[in-house]
Amino acid sequence: MNFTDLDTHAQPVNLRTHCPSRQYKMSGLGGKGYVPPPSIGHELGIMFGFLGAMALCMIAYSFAWRHGNKVGQKREAERIEAVKASGWLNEKQESDEERKERAGEEVPS
């Protein structure tokens, strides 16, 4: 019997009655149907492993963030000192009242 004989004698097949697990065969599960997880412990291990890895990443990121902030604050302090040394930044900060008096505006009491 060869391939052409199979084609000529083929009968129409009702998939609903012939193959009740056709959706699994079509989905690539090979007709196995529902495959339960290996164990609940395995599933919980994956879940808590992921949560632990996420927590470690958050902690590492927070340390990197703090280090970046410290470096930025140090650079800013050095920049301000350089600006003060060049004379562009006055040490005296005048209040709004002093500024208005100097400009000749009347200060409400």
C-alpha positions as CSV (number, residue, x, y, z in Angstrom):
1,M,0.0,0.0,0.0
2,N,1.4,3.3,-1.0
3,F,0.5,6.9,-0.3
4,T,-1.8,7.2,-3.3
5,D,-3.9,4.3,-2.1
6,L,-4.5,6.0,1.2
7,D,-5.8,9.1,-0.5
8,T,-8.2,7.3,-2.7
9,H,-9.8,5.3,0.1
10,A,-9.9,8.0,2.7
11,Q,-13.2,8.5,4.5
12,P,-14.3,11.9,6.0
13,V,-13.6,12.0,9.7
14,N,-15.6,13.9,12.2
15,L,-13.0,15.4,14.5
16,R,-15.5,15.9,17.3
17,T,-16.2,12.2,17.7
18,H,-13.0,10.8,16.4
19,C,-10.5,12.9,18.4
20,P,-11.8,14.4,21.7
21,S,-8.4,15.8,22.6
22,R,-7.8,17.5,19.3
23,Q,-7.3,20.9,20.8
24,Y,-4.3,19.5,22.7
25,K,-2.9,17.8,19.6
26,M,-3.4,21.0,17.7
27,S,-1.7,23.1,20.5
28,G,1.5,21.1,20.3
29,L,1.0,19.2,23.6
30,G,1.0,15.9,21.7
31,G,-2.3,14.7,23.0
32,K,-1.2,14.6,26.6
33,G,-4.0,16.8,27.7
34,Y,-3.6,18.7,31.0
35,V,-0.1,18.4,32.4
36,P,0.1,19.3,36.1
37,P,3.0,21.1,37.6
38,P,5.8,18.9,39.0
39,S,5.0,20.0,42.5
40,I,3.6,23.0,44.5
41,G,7.0,23.4,46.2
42,H,8.6,23.9,42.8
43,E,6.1,26.5,41.8
44,L,6.5,28.3,45.2
45,G,10.3,28.1,44.8
46,I,10.1,29.9,41.4
47,M,7.8,32.5,42.8
48,F,9.8,33.3,45.9
49,G,13.0,33.1,44.0
50,F,11.8,35.8,41.6
51,L,10.7,37.9,44.6
52,G,14.1,37.5,46.2
53,A,15.9,38.4,43.0
54,M,13.7,41.5,42.6
55,A,14.4,42.6,46.2
56,L,18.2,42.2,45.7
57,C,17.9,44.3,42.5
58,M,16.0,47.0,44.4
59,I,18.5,47.1,47.2
60,A,21.5,47.3,44.7
61,Y,19.7,50.1,42.8
62,S,19.1,52.1,46.0
63,F,22.8,51.9,46.9
64,A,23.7,53.0,43.4
65,W,21.2,55.9,43.6
66,R,22.6,57.0,47.0
67,H,26.1,56.9,45.7
68,G,25.1,58.9,42.7
69,N,23.4,61.5,44.9
70,K,26.5,61.8,47.1
71,V,28.8,62.3,44.1
72,G,26.4,64.9,42.7
73,Q,26.3,66.8,46.0
74,K,30.0,66.8,46.3
75,R,30.4,68.2,42.7
76,E,27.8,70.8,43.4
77,A,29.6,71.9,46.6
78,E,32.9,72.1,44.7
79,R,31.2,74.1,41.9
80,I,29.7,76.6,44.4
81,E,33.1,77.1,46.1
82,A,34.7,77.8,42.7
83,V,32.0,80.3,41.9
84,K,32.5,82.0,45.3
85,A,36.2,82.1,44.8
86,S,35.8,83.7,41.4
87,G,33.7,86.5,42.9
88,W,30.5,85.8,41.0
89,L,28.5,84.8,44.1
90,N,28.0,87.2,47.0
91,E,27.9,85.8,50.5
92,K,25.3,88.3,51.6
93,Q,21.8,87.5,50.9
94,E,19.5,90.5,51.1
95,S,15.9,90.1,52.1
96,D,12.9,91.3,50.1
97,E,12.5,94.3,52.3
98,E,16.1,95.4,51.8
99,R,15.7,95.0,48.1
100,K,12.5,97.0,47.9
101,E,14.1,99.8,50.1
102,R,17.1,99.9,47.9
103,A,14.9,100.1,44.8
104,G,12.9,102.9,46.4
105,E,9.6,101.1,46.8
106,E,7.5,101.5,49.8
107,V,7.5,98.5,52.2
108,P,4.0,97.8,53.8
109,S,4.0,97.5,57.6
